[in-house]
């Protein structure tokens, strides 16, 4: 591969790392919001004054936290993998790496489709102005955050395939 391809991959990797760090910070803030809402609701219930809409707040806060961690886990390589088949193929590296590449490409196709449909659904919910029952909070922004988290996952998987192909071309 030429130098411009290496530079492009490096730039995309840096952009991806920065985006993931920002997304992870946002996810941590929302997870903290979920935790504080639940704890505050438990304490206020002991005084007979539950927080109105606490379940809705906690549910909505979990969306960004979970959406963002999916992409981050793919970036960190911490997703659970079942390698029963590939562990028996250690001596046949080409088959093992081909299967790994194939499953990653299938993952890109699947999650790309899910991200696309999630984006379309969020846009549809935005147009009808869907809101929560008690607090009447708009749901569409949280659906869009979910879709963005899936697009981050697709981006990370594409970067992994590109990096894999770059390393294979060097060998």
DSSP file (Angstrom, degrees, kcal/mol; ACC not computed):
  #  RESIDUE AA STRUCTURE BP1 BP2  ACC     N-H-->O    O-->H-N    N-H-->O    O-->H-N    TCO  KAPPA ALPHA  PHI   PSI    X-CA   Y-CA   Z-CA
    1    1 A X              0   0    0      0, 0.0     2,-0.0     0, 0.0     5,-0.0   0.000 360.0 360.0 360.0 146.6    0.0    0.0    0.0
    2    2 A X     >  -     0   0    0      1,-0.1     4,-1.5     4,-0.0     3,-0.2  -0.218 360.0-103.8 -78.8 171.8    1.3    3.5   -0.7
    3    3 A X  H  > S+     0   0    0      1,-0.2     4,-2.6     2,-0.2     5,-0.2   0.856 118.2  58.5 -64.9 -36.0    2.1    6.2    1.8
    4    4 A X  H  > S+     0   0    0      1,-0.2     4,-2.5     2,-0.2    -1,-0.2   0.874 105.0  51.4 -64.6 -34.9   -1.1    8.2    1.2
    5    5 A X  H  > S+     0   0    0     -3,-0.2     4,-2.2     2,-0.2    -1,-0.2   0.890 110.4  48.8 -64.8 -39.4   -3.2    5.1    2.1
    6    6 A X  H  X S+     0   0    0     -4,-1.5     4,-2.4     2,-0.2    -2,-0.2   0.914 112.2  48.4 -64.8 -42.9   -1.2    4.7    5.4
    7    7 A X  H  X S+     0   0    0     -4,-2.6     4,-2.8     2,-0.2    -2,-0.2   0.913 110.9  50.9 -64.1 -43.0   -1.7    8.4    6.2
    8    8 A X  H  X S+     0   0    0     -4,-2.5     4,-2.7     1,-0.2    -1,-0.2   0.920 111.5  47.0 -61.5 -44.5   -5.4    8.2    5.5
    9    9 A X  H  X S+     0   0    0     -4,-2.2     4,-2.4     2,-0.2    -1,-0.2   0.901 112.6  50.0 -64.6 -40.9   -5.8    5.2    7.8
   10   10 A X  H  X S+     0   0    0     -4,-2.4     4,-2.4     2,-0.2    -2,-0.2   0.917 111.8  47.8 -63.5 -43.0   -3.7    6.9   10.5
   11   11 A X  H  X S+     0   0    0     -4,-2.8     4,-2.8     2,-0.2     5,-0.2   0.930 113.0  48.1 -63.6 -45.3   -5.9   10.1   10.2
   12   12 A X  H  X S+     0   0    0     -4,-2.7     4,-2.7     1,-0.2    -1,-0.2   0.888 111.3  51.3 -62.5 -38.1   -9.1    8.0   10.3
   13   13 A X  H  X S+     0   0    0     -4,-2.4     4,-2.6     2,-0.2    -2,-0.2   0.917 111.4  47.0 -64.5 -42.7   -7.8    6.1   13.3
   14   14 A X  H  X S+     0   0    0     -4,-2.4     4,-2.6     2,-0.2     5,-0.2   0.930 113.4  47.7 -64.9 -44.8   -7.0    9.3   15.2
   15   15 A X  H  X S+     0   0    0     -4,-2.8     4,-2.8     1,-0.2     5,-0.2   0.924 112.9  50.0 -60.5 -43.9  -10.4   10.8   14.4
   16   16 A X  H  X S+     0   0    0     -4,-2.7     4,-2.6    -5,-0.2    -2,-0.2   0.903 110.3  49.4 -61.2 -42.6  -12.0    7.6   15.5
   17   17 A X  H  X S+     0   0    0     -4,-2.6     4,-2.2     2,-0.2    -2,-0.2   0.923 113.2  46.2 -63.7 -44.0  -10.0    7.5   18.8
   18   18 A X  H  X S+     0   0    0     -4,-2.6     4,-2.4     2,-0.2    -2,-0.2   0.932 113.8  48.7 -64.1 -45.4  -11.0   11.2   19.5
   19   19 A X  H  X S+     0   0    0     -4,-2.8     4,-2.8     1,-0.2    -2,-0.2   0.900 111.9  49.6 -61.4 -40.9  -14.6   10.6   18.6
   20   20 A X  H  X S+     0   0    0     -4,-2.6     4,-2.8    -5,-0.2    -1,-0.2   0.878 109.6  51.0 -67.3 -36.9  -14.7    7.5   20.8
   21   21 A X  H  X S+     0   0    0     -4,-2.2     4,-2.2     2,-0.2    -2,-0.2   0.921 113.0  45.5 -65.8 -42.4  -13.2    9.3   23.7
   22   22 A X  H  X S+     0   0    0     -4,-2.4     4,-2.2     2,-0.2    -2,-0.2   0.935 114.9  48.0 -63.6 -45.8  -15.7   12.1   23.4
   23   23 A X  H  X S+     0   0    0     -4,-2.8     4,-2.7     1,-0.2    -2,-0.2   0.889 110.0  52.4 -61.9 -39.9  -18.5    9.5   23.1
   24   24 A X  H  X S+     0   0    0     -4,-2.8     4,-2.4     2,-0.2    -1,-0.2   0.900 108.1  51.0 -64.3 -40.2  -17.2    7.6   26.1
   25   25 A X  H  X S+     0   0    0     -4,-2.2     4,-2.3     2,-0.2    -2,-0.2   0.921 111.0  48.5 -61.6 -43.9  -17.3   10.7   28.2
   26   26 A X  H  X S+     0   0    0     -4,-2.2     4,-2.3     1,-0.2    -2,-0.2   0.919 111.0  51.0 -61.5 -43.5  -20.8   11.4   27.1
   27   27 A X  H  X S+     0   0    0     -4,-2.7     4,-2.3     1,-0.2    -2,-0.2   0.886 109.2  50.4 -61.1 -40.0  -21.7    7.8   27.9
   28   28 A X  H  X S+     0   0    0     -4,-2.4     4,-2.6     2,-0.2    -1,-0.2   0.905 109.2  51.6 -64.9 -41.9  -20.2    8.1   31.4
   29   29 A X  H  X S+     0   0    0     -4,-2.3     4,-2.2     1,-0.2    -2,-0.2   0.924 112.5  45.5 -61.7 -44.1  -22.1   11.3   32.1
   30   30 A X  H  X S+     0   0    0     -4,-2.3     4,-2.2     2,-0.2    -1,-0.2   0.867 111.8  51.5 -69.1 -35.1  -25.4    9.6   31.1
   31   31 A X  H  X S+     0   0    0     -4,-2.3     4,-2.5     2,-0.2    -2,-0.2   0.901 110.0  50.0 -66.0 -39.6  -24.6    6.5   33.2
   32   32 A X  H  X S+     0   0    0     -4,-2.6     4,-2.9     2,-0.2     5,-0.2   0.904 109.0  52.6 -62.8 -40.8  -23.9    8.8   36.1
   33   33 A X  H  X S+     0   0    0     -4,-2.2     4,-2.2     2,-0.2    -2,-0.2   0.899 109.4  49.3 -60.5 -41.2  -27.2   10.5   35.5
   34   34 A X  H  X S+     0   0    0     -4,-2.2     4,-2.4     2,-0.2    -2,-0.2   0.939 112.7  47.1 -61.9 -47.5  -28.9    7.1   35.5
   35   35 A X  H  X S+     0   0    0     -4,-2.5     4,-2.7     1,-0.2     5,-0.2   0.931 113.2  47.4 -62.0 -47.0  -27.2    6.2   38.8
   36   36 A X  H  X S+     0   0    0     -4,-2.9     4,-2.8     1,-0.2     5,-0.2   0.879 111.3  51.8 -64.5 -37.6  -28.0    9.5   40.5
   37   37 A X  H  X S+     0   0    0     -4,-2.2     4,-2.2    -5,-0.2    -1,-0.2   0.930 112.4  45.1 -63.9 -45.2  -31.7    9.3   39.3
   38   38 A X  H  X S+     0   0    0     -4,-2.4     4,-2.3     2,-0.2    -2,-0.2   0.929 115.8  45.9 -65.9 -45.0  -32.1    5.8   40.7
   39   39 A X  H  X S+     0   0    0     -4,-2.7     4,-2.5     1,-0.2     5,-0.2   0.929 113.7  49.0 -64.0 -44.8  -30.4    6.6   44.0
   40   40 A X  H  X S+     0   0    0     -4,-2.8     4,-2.7    -5,-0.2    -1,-0.2   0.883 111.3  50.5 -62.7 -37.5  -32.3    9.9   44.4
   41   41 A X  H  X S+     0   0    0     -4,-2.2     4,-2.2    -5,-0.2    -1,-0.2   0.898 109.8  50.0 -67.4 -39.9  -35.5    8.0   43.7
   42   42 A X  H  X S+     0   0    0     -4,-2.3     4,-1.3     2,-0.2    -2,-0.2   0.931 114.3  44.7 -62.9 -45.2  -34.8    5.4   46.3
   43   43 A X  H  X S+     0   0    0     -4,-2.5     4,-0.6     1,-0.2     3,-0.3   0.929 114.2  48.2 -65.2 -44.8  -34.0    8.0   48.9
   44   44 A X  H ><>S+     0   0    0     -4,-2.7     5,-2.7     1,-0.2     3,-0.7   0.829 106.7  57.6 -68.1 -30.0  -37.0   10.1   48.1
   45   45 A X  H ><5S+     0   0    0     -4,-2.2     3,-1.8     1,-0.2    -1,-0.2   0.849  97.4  61.4 -66.3 -32.9  -39.3    7.0   48.2
   46   46 A X  H 3<5S+     0   0    0     -4,-1.3    -1,-0.2    -3,-0.3    -2,-0.2   0.756 106.4  46.7 -66.2 -20.8  -38.2    6.3   51.8
   47   47 A X  T <<5S-     0   0    0     -3,-0.7    -1,-0.3    -4,-0.6    -2,-0.2   0.287 123.0-107.7 -99.1   8.5  -39.7    9.7   52.6
   48   48 A X  T < 5S+     0   0    0     -3,-1.8     2,-0.3     1,-0.1    -3,-0.2   0.675  92.6 105.6  77.5  16.9  -42.8    9.0   50.7
   49   49 A X      < -     0   0    0     -5,-2.7    -3,-0.1    -6,-0.1    -4,-0.1  -0.644  51.5-170.2-129.1  74.5  -42.0   11.4   47.8
   50   50 A X        -     0   0    0     -2,-0.3     2,-0.5    -5,-0.2    -9,-0.1  -0.264  33.8-100.9 -64.8 153.9  -40.9    9.4   44.7
   51   51 A X    >   -     0   0    0    -14,-0.1     3,-1.6   -10,-0.1     2,-0.3  -0.632  37.3-119.0 -77.6 125.2  -39.4   11.4   41.8
   52   52 A X  T 3  S+     0   0    0     -2,-0.5    -1,-0.1     1,-0.3   -11,-0.0  -0.488  95.3   5.2 -66.1 123.4  -42.0   11.8   39.1
   53   53 A X  T 3> S+     0   0    0     -2,-0.3     4,-2.5     3,-0.1    -1,-0.3   0.676  81.5 141.7  78.7  18.4  -40.8   10.2   35.9
   54   54 A X  H <> S+     0   0    0     -3,-1.6     4,-2.7     1,-0.2     5,-0.2   0.881  72.4  52.0 -60.4 -38.8  -37.7    8.6   37.5
   55   55 A X  H  > S+     0   0    0     -4,-0.3     4,-2.5     2,-0.2    -1,-0.2   0.907 110.4  48.3 -64.5 -41.3  -38.1    5.5   35.4
   56   56 A X  H  > S+     0   0    0      2,-0.2     4,-2.6     1,-0.2     5,-0.2   0.924 112.7  48.0 -64.4 -44.1  -38.4    7.5   32.2
   57   57 A X  H  X S+     0   0    0     -4,-2.5     4,-2.3     2,-0.2    -2,-0.2   0.938 113.9  46.3 -62.0 -47.5  -35.3    9.6   33.1
   58   58 A X  H  X S+     0   0    0     -4,-2.7     4,-1.5     1,-0.2    -1,-0.2   0.909 113.4  49.6 -63.2 -41.7  -33.2    6.5   33.9
   59   59 A X  H  X S+     0   0    0     -4,-2.5     4,-0.8    -5,-0.2    -2,-0.2   0.918 112.6  46.5 -63.6 -43.8  -34.4    4.7   30.8
   60   60 A X  H  X S+     0   0    0     -4,-2.6     4,-0.8     1,-0.2     3,-0.5   0.861 110.3  53.6 -68.5 -34.3  -33.5    7.6   28.5
   61   61 A X  H  X S+     0   0    0     -4,-2.3     4,-1.2     1,-0.2    -1,-0.2   0.802 102.6  58.8 -69.6 -27.6  -30.1    8.0   30.2
   62   62 A X  H  X S+     0   0    0     -4,-1.5     4,-2.7    -5,-0.2     5,-0.3   0.767  92.1  70.4 -72.2 -24.4  -29.3    4.4   29.6
   63   63 A X  H  X S+     0   0    0     -4,-0.8     4,-2.7    -3,-0.5     5,-0.2   0.967 103.5  37.6 -60.8 -56.0  -29.7    4.8   25.8
   64   64 A X  H  X S+     0   0    0     -4,-0.8     4,-2.3     1,-0.2     5,-0.3   0.907 116.3  54.5 -63.3 -37.8  -26.6    7.0   25.2
   65   65 A X  H  X S+     0   0    0     -4,-1.2     4,-1.4     1,-0.2    -1,-0.2   0.929 115.8  37.0 -61.2 -45.1  -24.6    5.0   27.8
   66   66 A X  H  X S+     0   0    0     -4,-2.7     4,-1.1     2,-0.2    -1,-0.2   0.881 115.2  53.8 -76.5 -37.2  -25.3    1.7   26.1
   67   67 A X  H  X S+     0   0    0     -4,-2.7     4,-0.9    -5,-0.3     3,-0.2   0.903 111.9  45.1 -63.3 -40.5  -25.2    2.9   22.5
   68   68 A X  H  X S+     0   0    0     -4,-2.3     4,-2.0    -5,-0.2    -1,-0.2   0.865 106.6  57.9 -73.5 -36.6  -21.7    4.4   23.0
   69   69 A X  H  X S+     0   0    0     -4,-1.4     4,-2.5    -5,-0.3    -1,-0.2   0.767  96.7  64.1 -69.0 -22.8  -20.3    1.4   24.8
   70   70 A X  H  X S+     0   0    0     -4,-1.1     4,-1.7    -3,-0.2    -1,-0.2   0.959 108.5  39.3 -62.8 -50.0  -21.0   -0.8   21.9
   71   71 A X  H  X S+     0   0    0     -4,-0.9     4,-2.2     1,-0.2    -2,-0.2   0.886 115.8  52.1 -66.1 -39.3  -18.6    1.1   19.6
   72   72 A X  H  X S+     0   0    0     -4,-2.0     4,-2.8     1,-0.2    -1,-0.2   0.902 107.3  52.0 -65.2 -40.1  -16.1    1.5   22.3
   73   73 A X  H  X>S+     0   0    0     -4,-2.5     5,-2.5     1,-0.2     4,-0.9   0.881 109.8  49.8 -64.1 -37.1  -16.1   -2.2   23.1
   74   74 A X  H  <5S+     0   0    0     -4,-1.7     3,-0.2     3,-0.2    -1,-0.2   0.907 112.0  48.4 -66.5 -40.2  -15.5   -3.0   19.4
   75   75 A X  H  <5S+     0   0    0     -4,-2.2    -2,-0.2     1,-0.2    -1,-0.2   0.911 114.8  44.4 -64.0 -43.0  -12.6   -0.5   19.4
   76   76 A X  H  <5S-     0   0    0     -4,-2.8    -1,-0.2    -5,-0.1    -2,-0.2   0.600 109.0-125.1 -78.5 -11.2  -11.1   -1.9   22.5
   77   77 A X  T  <5S+     0   0    0     -4,-0.9    -3,-0.2    -3,-0.2    -4,-0.1   0.818  70.6 129.9  72.5  30.3  -11.6   -5.5   21.3
   78   78 A X      < +     0   0    0     -5,-2.5    -4,-0.2    -6,-0.2     2,-0.1   0.285  27.4 118.7-104.8  11.1  -13.5   -6.4   24.4
   79   79 A X  S    S-     0   0    0     -6,-0.6     2,-0.3     1,-0.1    -9,-0.0  -0.486  75.0-103.4 -70.4 148.3  -16.6   -8.0   22.7
   80   80 A X        -     0   0    0     -2,-0.1     2,-0.4     2,-0.0    -1,-0.1  -0.563  41.3-166.8 -73.4 131.6  -17.0  -11.7   23.6
   81   81 A X        -     0   0    0     -2,-0.3     2,-0.7    -3,-0.0    -1,-0.0  -0.947  17.4-144.9-121.5 144.4  -16.0  -13.9   20.8
   82   82 A X        +     0   0    0     -2,-0.4     3,-0.2     1,-0.1     4,-0.2  -0.925  23.7 170.6-107.1 110.6  -16.7  -17.6   20.4
   83   83 A X     >  +     0   0    0     -2,-0.7     4,-2.3     1,-0.2     5,-0.2  -0.185  30.6 126.6-116.9  41.0  -13.7  -19.2   18.7
   84   84 A X  H  > S+     0   0    0      2,-0.2     4,-0.8     1,-0.2    -1,-0.2   0.934  83.5  38.8 -61.7 -45.7  -14.4  -22.9   19.0
   85   85 A X  H >4 S+     0   0    0     -3,-0.2     3,-0.6     1,-0.2     4,-0.5   0.942 118.9  45.4 -71.0 -48.2  -13.9  -23.3   15.3
   86   86 A X  H >4 S+     0   0    0      1,-0.2     3,-0.7     2,-0.2    -2,-0.2   0.781 104.0  63.3 -71.7 -25.0  -11.0  -21.0   14.8
   87   87 A X  H >< S+     0   0    0     -4,-2.3     3,-0.8     1,-0.2    -1,-0.2   0.822 102.9  50.3 -67.9 -28.0   -9.1  -22.3   17.9
   88   88 A X  T << S+     0   0    0     -4,-0.8     3,-0.3    -3,-0.6    -1,-0.2   0.626 106.5  57.6 -80.2 -12.4   -8.9  -25.7   16.2
   89   89 A X  T X   +     0   0    0     -3,-0.7     3,-1.2    -4,-0.5     7,-0.4   0.103  65.3 119.3-103.8  21.2   -7.5  -24.0   13.1
   90   90 A X  T <  S+     0   0    0     -3,-0.8     3,-0.3     1,-0.3    -1,-0.2   0.858  77.0  51.9 -55.1 -37.5   -4.5  -22.3   14.7
   91   91 A X  T 3  S+     0   0    0     -3,-0.3     2,-0.8     1,-0.3    -1,-0.3   0.744 105.2  58.7 -73.5 -21.0   -2.1  -24.2   12.5
   92   92 A X    X>  +     0   0    0     -3,-1.2     4,-2.0     1,-0.2     3,-0.6  -0.663  67.0 169.5-108.2  75.6   -4.1  -23.1    9.4
   93   93 A X  H 3> S+     0   0    0     -2,-0.8     4,-3.0    -3,-0.3     5,-0.3   0.840  70.6  58.9 -57.7 -38.8   -3.7  -19.4    9.9
   94   94 A X  H 3> S+     0   0    0      1,-0.2     4,-1.9     2,-0.2    -1,-0.2   0.885 108.0  45.4 -62.7 -39.7   -5.2  -18.5    6.5
   95   95 A X  H <> S+     0   0    0     -3,-0.6     4,-2.4     2,-0.2    -1,-0.2   0.922 114.1  49.5 -68.8 -43.6   -8.5  -20.2    7.2
   96   96 A X  H  X S+     0   0    0     -4,-2.0     4,-2.1    -7,-0.4    -2,-0.2   0.925 114.0  44.0 -61.5 -46.6   -8.7  -18.6   10.6
   97   97 A X  H  X S+     0   0    0     -4,-3.0     4,-2.5     2,-0.2    -1,-0.2   0.861 112.5  53.0 -70.1 -34.2   -8.0  -15.1    9.4
   98   98 A X  H  X S+     0   0    0     -4,-1.9     4,-2.6    -5,-0.3    -2,-0.2   0.916 110.0  47.9 -65.4 -42.4  -10.3  -15.5    6.4
   99   99 A X  H  X S+     0   0    0     -4,-2.4     4,-2.6     2,-0.2    -2,-0.2   0.903 112.0  50.2 -63.7 -40.7  -13.1  -16.6    8.8
  100  100 A X  H  X S+     0   0    0     -4,-2.1     4,-1.9     2,-0.2    -2,-0.2   0.921 112.5  46.4 -62.5 -44.6  -12.4  -13.6   11.0
  101  101 A X  H  X S+     0   0    0     -4,-2.5     4,-2.4     2,-0.2    -2,-0.2   0.908 112.2  51.3 -63.7 -42.4  -12.5  -11.2    8.1
  102  102 A X  H  X S+     0   0    0     -4,-2.6     4,-2.5     1,-0.2    -2,-0.2   0.913 110.0  48.2 -63.4 -43.9  -15.7  -12.8    6.8
  103  103 A X  H  X S+     0   0    0     -4,-2.6     4,-2.1     1,-0.2    -1,-0.2   0.871 111.5  51.0 -66.3 -34.7  -17.5  -12.5   10.1
  104  104 A X  H  X S+     0   0    0     -4,-1.9     4,-2.3     2,-0.2    -2,-0.2   0.913 110.4  48.4 -68.0 -41.5  -16.3   -8.8   10.5
  105  105 A X  H  X S+     0   0    0     -4,-2.4     4,-2.2     2,-0.2    -2,-0.2   0.908 112.0  49.7 -64.0 -41.4  -17.6   -8.0    7.0
  106  106 A X  H  X S+     0   0    0     -4,-2.5     4,-2.7     1,-0.2    -1,-0.2   0.885 109.6  52.4 -63.2 -37.7  -20.9   -9.7    7.8
  107  107 A X  H  X S+     0   0    0     -4,-2.1     4,-3.0     2,-0.2     5,-0.4   0.899 107.5  51.6 -63.7 -40.8  -21.1   -7.7   11.0
  108  108 A X  H  X S+     0   0    0     -4,-2.3     4,-2.2     2,-0.2     5,-0.2   0.934 111.9  46.6 -61.0 -45.5  -20.6   -4.5    9.0
  109  109 A X  H  X S+     0   0    0     -4,-2.2     4,-2.0     2,-0.2    -2,-0.2   0.938 116.7  43.8 -62.3 -47.0  -23.4   -5.5    6.7
  110  110 A X  H  X S+     0   0    0     -4,-2.7     4,-2.4     2,-0.2    -2,-0.2   0.966 118.8  40.7 -64.3 -54.0  -25.7   -6.4    9.6
  111  111 A X  H  X S+     0   0    0     -4,-3.0     4,-2.7     1,-0.2    -1,-0.2   0.804 112.1  57.2 -69.7 -27.9  -25.0   -3.4   11.9
  112  112 A X  H  X S+     0   0    0     -4,-2.2     4,-2.4    -5,-0.4    -1,-0.2   0.918 109.4  45.7 -64.2 -42.7  -25.0   -1.1    8.9
  113  113 A X  H  X S+     0   0    0     -4,-2.0     4,-2.6    -5,-0.2     5,-0.2   0.918 114.0  48.0 -65.2 -43.8  -28.5   -2.2    8.1
  114  114 A X  H  X S+     0   0    0     -4,-2.4     4,-2.5     1,-0.2    -2,-0.2   0.909 113.0  48.6 -63.5 -41.5  -29.6   -1.9   11.7
  115  115 A X  H  X S+     0   0    0     -4,-2.7     4,-2.3     2,-0.2    -2,-0.2   0.909 111.5  50.1 -64.4 -42.1  -28.0    1.6   12.0
  116  116 A X  H  X S+     0   0    0     -4,-2.4     4,-2.4     2,-0.2    -2,-0.2   0.943 114.2  43.4 -61.3 -49.2  -29.7    2.7    8.7
  117  117 A X  H  X S+     0   0    0     -4,-2.6     4,-2.6     1,-0.2    -1,-0.2   0.869 112.1  53.7 -66.6 -36.0  -33.1    1.5    9.9
  118  118 A X  H  X S+     0   0    0     -4,-2.5     4,-2.5    -5,-0.2    -1,-0.2   0.894 109.2  49.3 -64.3 -39.2  -32.5    3.0   13.4
  119  119 A X  H  X S+     0   0    0     -4,-2.3     4,-2.3     2,-0.2    -2,-0.2   0.933 112.0  47.5 -64.5 -46.4  -31.7    6.4   11.7
  120  120 A X  H  X S+     0   0    0     -4,-2.4     4,-2.2     1,-0.2    -2,-0.2   0.898 112.6  49.8 -61.0 -40.7  -34.9    6.2    9.6
  121  121 A X  H  X S+     0   0    0     -4,-2.6     4,-2.6     2,-0.2    -2,-0.2   0.913 109.7  50.6 -65.2 -42.8  -37.0    5.2   12.6
  122  122 A X  H  X S+     0   0    0     -4,-2.5     4,-2.0     2,-0.2    -2,-0.2   0.900 110.3  49.8 -62.5 -40.5  -35.5    8.1   14.7
  123  123 A X  H  X S+     0   0    0     -4,-2.3     4,-1.9     2,-0.2    -1,-0.2   0.915 111.0  50.0 -64.1 -41.6  -36.3   10.6   11.9
  124  124 A X  H  X S+     0   0    0     -4,-2.2     4,-1.4     1,-0.2    -2,-0.2   0.899 110.9  48.6 -61.7 -41.4  -39.9    9.2   11.7
  125  125 A X  H  X>S+     0   0    0     -4,-2.6     5,-1.9     1,-0.2     4,-0.6   0.823 107.8  56.3 -69.2 -30.1  -40.3    9.6   15.4
  126  126 A X  H ><5S+     0   0    0     -4,-2.0     3,-0.6    -5,-0.2    -1,-0.2   0.906 105.2  51.6 -65.6 -41.0  -39.0   13.1   15.2
  127  127 A X  H 3<5S+     0   0    0     -4,-1.9    -2,-0.2     1,-0.2    -1,-0.2   0.836 114.1  41.9 -68.4 -32.2  -41.7   14.0   12.6
  128  128 A X  H 3<5S-     0   0    0     -4,-1.4    -1,-0.2    -5,-0.1    -2,-0.2   0.483 106.9-129.4 -92.4  -1.4  -44.5   12.7   14.8
  129  129 A X  T <<5 -     0   0    0     -4,-0.6    -3,-0.2    -3,-0.6    -4,-0.1   0.916  28.9-162.4  56.8  50.2  -42.9   14.2   18.0
  130  130 A X      < -     0   0    0     -5,-1.9     9,-2.1     8,-0.1    10,-0.6  -0.379  13.2-179.4 -61.8 138.8  -43.1   11.1   20.1
  131  131 A X  B     -A  138   0A   0      7,-0.3     7,-0.2     8,-0.1     5,-0.0  -0.916  30.9 -91.2-138.2 163.4  -42.7   11.8   23.8
  132  132 A X        -     0   0    0      5,-2.1     4,-0.4    -2,-0.3     7,-0.0  -0.300  37.7-117.5 -71.5 162.0  -42.6    9.9   27.1
  133  133 A X  S    S+     0   0    0      2,-0.1    -1,-0.1     3,-0.1    -2,-0.0   0.941 100.9  25.6 -68.4 -51.3  -45.8    9.4   29.0
  134  134 A X  S    S+     0   0    0      1,-0.1    -1,-0.1   -81,-0.0   -82,-0.0   0.957 133.0  27.1 -85.7 -53.9  -45.2   11.2   32.2
  135  135 A X  S    S-     0   0    0    -82,-0.1    -2,-0.1     2,-0.1    -1,-0.1   0.560  91.4-133.1 -90.4  -8.6  -42.6   13.9   31.6
  136  136 A X        +     0   0    0     -4,-0.4     2,-0.3     1,-0.2    -3,-0.1   0.848  44.2 166.2  57.3  36.4  -43.4   14.4   27.9
  137  137 A X        -     0   0    0      1,-0.1    -5,-2.1     2,-0.0    -1,-0.2  -0.623  43.9-104.7 -79.0 139.6  -39.7   14.3   27.0
  138  138 A X  B     -A  131   0A   0     -2,-0.3     4,-0.3    -7,-0.2    -7,-0.3  -0.437  28.4-165.2 -67.1 137.3  -39.0   13.9   23.3
  139  139 A X  S >> S+     0   0    0     -9,-2.1     4,-1.9   -14,-0.1     3,-0.8   0.751  71.9  79.4 -92.7 -28.9  -37.8   10.4   22.5
  140  140 A X  H 3> S+     0   0    0    -10,-0.6     4,-2.5     1,-0.3     5,-0.2   0.849  87.6  55.7 -55.5 -42.4  -36.4   11.0   19.0
  141  141 A X  H 3> S+     0   0    0      1,-0.2     4,-2.0     2,-0.2    -1,-0.3   0.886 109.7  47.8 -59.3 -35.2  -33.1   12.6   20.1
  142  142 A X  H <> S+     0   0    0     -3,-0.8     4,-1.9    -4,-0.3    -1,-0.2   0.860 110.1  51.4 -73.2 -35.0  -32.4    9.4   22.2
  143  143 A X  H  X S+     0   0    0     -4,-1.9     4,-2.1     2,-0.2    -2,-0.2   0.883 110.4  50.1 -65.1 -37.5  -33.3    7.2   19.2
  144  144 A X  H  X S+     0   0    0     -4,-2.5     4,-2.6     2,-0.2    -2,-0.2   0.884 107.3  53.3 -69.1 -37.5  -30.9    9.2   17.1
  145  145 A X  H  X S+     0   0    0     -4,-2.0     4,-2.4     2,-0.2    -1,-0.2   0.901 107.8  51.9 -61.6 -39.9  -28.2    8.8   19.7
  146  146 A X  H  X S+     0   0    0     -4,-1.9     4,-1.8     2,-0.2    -2,-0.2   0.931 110.2  48.2 -60.3 -45.6  -28.7    5.1   19.5
  147  147 A X  H  X S+     0   0    0     -4,-2.1     4,-2.3     1,-0.2    -2,-0.2   0.899 109.9  52.0 -62.7 -40.9  -28.4    5.2   15.7
  148  148 A X  H  X S+     0   0    0     -4,-2.6     4,-2.3     1,-0.2    -1,-0.2   0.905 106.9  53.7 -62.3 -41.2  -25.2    7.3   16.1
  149  149 A X  H  X S+     0   0    0     -4,-2.4     4,-1.8     1,-0.2    -1,-0.2   0.884 109.2  48.5 -59.7 -38.6  -23.8    4.7   18.5
  150  150 A X  H  X S+     0   0    0     -4,-1.8     4,-2.3     2,-0.2    -2,-0.2   0.878 109.1  52.3 -69.3 -37.4  -24.5    2.0   15.9
  151  151 A X  H  X S+     0   0    0     -4,-2.3     4,-2.5     2,-0.2    -2,-0.2   0.871 107.0  53.6 -65.4 -35.3  -22.8    4.1   13.1
  152  152 A X  H  X S+     0   0    0     -4,-2.3     4,-2.5     2,-0.2    -1,-0.2   0.918 107.8  50.8 -62.6 -42.2  -19.8    4.4   15.4
  153  153 A X  H  X S+     0   0    0     -4,-1.8     4,-2.5     2,-0.2    -2,-0.2   0.925 110.4  48.7 -59.7 -45.6  -19.7    0.6   15.7
  154  154 A X  H  X S+     0   0    0     -4,-2.3     4,-2.5     1,-0.2    -2,-0.2   0.907 110.8  51.2 -62.0 -42.1  -19.9    0.3   11.9
  155  155 A X  H  X S+     0   0    0     -4,-2.5     4,-2.4     2,-0.2    -2,-0.2   0.923 110.5  48.3 -60.5 -45.1  -17.0    2.8   11.5
  156  156 A X  H  X S+     0   0    0     -4,-2.5     4,-2.3     1,-0.2    -2,-0.2   0.916 111.7  49.4 -63.2 -43.1  -14.9    0.9   14.0
  157  157 A X  H  X S+     0   0    0     -4,-2.5     4,-2.2     2,-0.2    -1,-0.2   0.899 110.9  49.9 -63.8 -40.3  -15.6   -2.4   12.2
  158  158 A X  H  X S+     0   0    0     -4,-2.5     4,-2.5     2,-0.2    -1,-0.2   0.900 110.3  50.7 -63.7 -40.2  -14.7   -0.8    8.8
  159  159 A X  H  X S+     0   0    0     -4,-2.4     4,-2.7     1,-0.2    -2,-0.2   0.893 108.7  52.3 -63.6 -39.5  -11.5    0.5   10.4
  160  160 A X  H  X S+     0   0    0     -4,-2.3     4,-2.5     2,-0.2    -2,-0.2   0.909 110.5  47.2 -62.9 -42.2  -10.7   -3.0   11.7
  161  161 A X  H  X S+     0   0    0     -4,-2.2     4,-2.9     2,-0.2     5,-0.2   0.929 112.9  49.1 -64.9 -44.5  -11.1   -4.5    8.2
  162  162 A X  H  X S+     0   0    0     -4,-2.5     4,-2.3     1,-0.2    -2,-0.2   0.919 112.7  47.4 -61.1 -43.9   -9.0   -1.8    6.6
  163  163 A X  H  X S+     0   0    0     -4,-2.7     4,-2.5     2,-0.2    -1,-0.2   0.904 112.1  50.6 -63.8 -41.3   -6.3   -2.3    9.2
  164  164 A X  H  X S+     0   0    0     -4,-2.5     4,-2.3     1,-0.2    -2,-0.2   0.937 112.2  46.0 -61.7 -47.4   -6.5   -6.1    8.7
  165  165 A X  H  X S+     0   0    0     -4,-2.9     4,-2.0     1,-0.2    -1,-0.2   0.863 111.7  52.4 -65.7 -35.5   -6.2   -5.8    4.9
  166  166 A X  H  X S+     0   0    0     -4,-2.3     4,-1.4    -5,-0.2    -1,-0.2   0.921 111.2  46.5 -64.7 -44.2   -3.3   -3.3    5.2
  167  167 A X  H  X S+     0   0    0     -4,-2.5     4,-1.2     1,-0.2    -2,-0.2   0.878 112.2  50.6 -67.4 -36.6   -1.4   -5.7    7.5
  168  168 A X  H  < S+     0   0    0     -4,-2.3    -1,-0.2     1,-0.2    -2,-0.2   0.859 107.2  54.3 -68.1 -34.9   -2.1   -8.6    5.2
  169  169 A X  H  < S+     0   0    0     -4,-2.0    -1,-0.2     1,-0.2    -2,-0.2   0.832 106.1  53.1 -68.4 -30.7   -0.8   -6.6    2.2
  170  170 A X  H  <        0   0    0     -4,-1.4    -1,-0.2     1,-0.2    -2,-0.2   0.820 360.0 360.0 -71.3 -31.1    2.5   -5.9    4.1
  171  171 A X     <        0   0    0     -4,-1.2    -1,-0.2    -3,-0.1    -2,-0.2   0.474 360.0 360.0 -77.2 360.0    3.1   -9.6    4.7
